[in-house]
């Protein structure tokens, strides 16, 4: 953080304001590390972006072969708080197919101002029209942050203001770092949820694996529960299959780690 900030002119923010923003960024990092849902992360990022007069933010992911995305909160890969009217207009006009932000984000790294893209000679009139319409719905200036990942997949985080004041370099640096942190946390949460869903165990399976974790043999478990050794082995085998383990000990450890049983 200090290395990146040292590259940004400090004259844009008075010392008192810089201290407030730095403290707000620290709180954002601490708070995001303690939440477990993408929506909660988004709310924290939205609150942090208000420090820079950005009431509107949007995050969307694309695969390498995906040419466009539609800004709808119904898509789990897209989360945003843009005005409803703009979301509807964007979908109605199919602007996702010509959105210059998407095209530019595929080709570069590092945050960029919408105004620079608007004034770029390579931007077509149709692409500029997307910005013009966005402005009519209150998104008058903004920045976007390309977030590239492995296998060509990437995401885009955008921050928008309702004024024409634009973004100072230091504000862009903070928002870019916040976007990157948000993106990494979203990936971590997705990996955790996809990595291992907690299997459901029957009451008898829980009882058998509990006593296994406490070091009891199948014969001892049968005596405790009043069932046969074969029945105990049947339930333990089911638990091993559900947990994809090769031994009852490994299954017992997983049951403890999942919080299904306690010792």
N, C-alpha and C positions, 0 to 999 in steps of 0.2 A: 504494500500500500504506500509506504513512504517513498520507495523508489519511483513508483508511477506518479505520485503527486508532485515529486520534485521536478518532473518534466513539464508541469502545468504552471503557467504564470499565476503567481499568488495575488496579483493586484486586483483581480476580479472581485474577490470577497474581502471585506474588512476583517481584521483579525478576530473580532468577536463573533462574526458570522461564521468564519472558518472553524472556530472552536465548536460552535453549536452544530454545524453540519458534521464535523468529525465525530462528535459524541453521538449524533443520531445514527451515523453509519455503524458505529460500534454496537449500539443497541440493536440495530437491524440484524447484524451478524449473530449476536447472542440469541435473539429471539427466534431466528429462523432455525437455529440448531436444535431448538427444543420442540418444534412442531412436527407432525407426522402426516400432514395432508397438503396437497398442492394448493387447494383453495386458501388454506391458512397462510401458506408462503406468499401467495398472490396478494392477500390482504395486507401483509406486512410490507411487501414491496410497494404497494399502492400508497401506504401511509408514508413511507420514506420518500417516494417521488414527490409528495406534496411539498417537501422542503424546497423543491425547485419549481413550484407552481405548475406541476404536471398532474392534473386530475385524471388524465386518460392514459392507460397503458394497455398493451396487448402482447400476448406471447403465443407463438404458434410453431409447431414442428412440421418438417417436411422430410420425406424420404428422397433418396437420390433420383428416383424416376417420377416423382410427383411434381407436376408443373405448377400447381396452384393450390391454395387452400381458401376456404370460405370462413370468414370470421363469425362463427356461431358458437355460443356458449354450450351448445349441445354436444360439441365435439370434444372428447376428453383430451385431445392433443392441442386444443386451442382454449385459452382462457383470457378474457379481456373484459374491460368495463367501458368500451366505447359507447357513445350514445346509441340508443336503440334505432333511431331514425337512420343513422349512418350505416349501421349493420344491415338494416333492411335494404337500403339503397345499394350498398356494395354487392349484396347477393343478387338483387334484382337486375343490376346492370352487368353482372359477371365480371366485375373489376378484378377479381382474383386472377383472371387470365392475362391481364395486362399491367398488373400492379408493379410499378417500377421499383418499389422497395424489395419485392421478392427477387426480381431479376438481379438487382444490384447486390443483394445479400449473398447470392450464389457465387458472385465473382470476386468478393473482397472480404477482408477481415477488418475489424476495427469499426467503431461507431461512426456514423455519418449523419450530417444534417440533411433534413428534407429540402431545405432551401438550396443547398449545394447541388443536390440531385435535380431539383426543378430547373435550375439555371444551367445545367450541363447541356452542352450542344448535342450530345447523343440521346437526350431524352426527347421522345416524340411528343407531339401535341396531344395525342390521346392519353399518354402517360401523365402529362401535366394536368390534364383534365381531371384525373383521379385526385390529385392534390387540391385542385380548385373546388371540387365537390366536397371533399373532406373539410375544407375550410368553411364551407357554407353550413356545415353541421357543428362547427365549433372547434375543429382540430386545425388550428391556423398555423402552427409551427410544431416541429418535432424532430426527434432523432430516432434512428434504428440501430440496433446492435446485432450483427450476424454472430451466431454461436455455432461454430462448426464442430462436428463430432466424427467418430470413426465410420468407415464404410460410406462416406459421402453424405450421411444424414446431417441435417442442421436445423437450427431453430432461429427465430427472429424475435427479438424483444424491441418494442417500440414505446416511446414516451412522447406524449403530445400535450401542448399547451393551447389555451384558448386565446392567447395574445400573439402579437407579431414580434415580441421582444427577442425571441431566439434563445440560444443556449450558450453560456460562457464555457470556455474550455474546461475549467475545473468542475463545473456541473456535469459536463459530459463524462469526465473521468470517473466521478463518483457513480453516476448512473450506469456506466459500462461495467464497473466492478460489481455493482449490486445485481445487474442483469446476469453476469457470469455466475455469481454465487447462487442466485435463484435457480438458474439452469442446472447447475451441478447438484443442487439439493433435490430438484425434481427428478433428475436421473437416478439419484440414490434411492429415493422413495419408490420409484418405478421398479428398480432392480430388486428391492427388498420384497415388494409385493409379488413380483413375478418369480423370484427365486424359489420361495417355498411357501405355498399356502398351507396353513395348519390343517392337517387331516382331522376329520371327525372320528372319534372313537366311541364305541358303545360303552355302556356302564360296566359291563363285565370285562371288556378289554382294558379299560382304565384300571380296574381293580387288579387284574393280572399283571399289568406292566408296573403298577405301583409296588406290588410285593416283589416283583423282579428287581426293581431298583433298590429295594431294601435288602437284597441279597438272598431271598428265599428261592428254593428249588421248586420245580413244578410239583413235586410230591407235597412239599410244605404248603405251597399255595393252594393245592387241592384240599388239604386238610383245613386250612383257614376258611376257605370259601364254601366248603362242602360240595365240591365237584370233583370229577375224575381227573387224573393226570392227563389223559388224552384231551379232555375239554380244555384244560389249562394250556396245553401246547397248541391247541387249535386257535385260541384267542391270541396267544403271544405271536404265533405265526402271522395272523391277520395284521397285528400291529406292525410287525417287521415289514410286511408288504406295503402297508400304507405309508410307512416312513422310509421305504426304499433302503433298508439296512440289511446287512448280512448276518447280524447277530442280535440276540436279545439284549445284550448289554448296550450296544449302540442304540437300539430302539428305546431303551430306558433313559439313556442320556438325552436323546432327542425329546422325549416326553417331558423331561425336566426343563430343558431349554425352551420348549414351547409354552411352558407354564401349565401344561395339562395336569401334571402331578407335582407334588412337593415332597421333599424328604424330611 
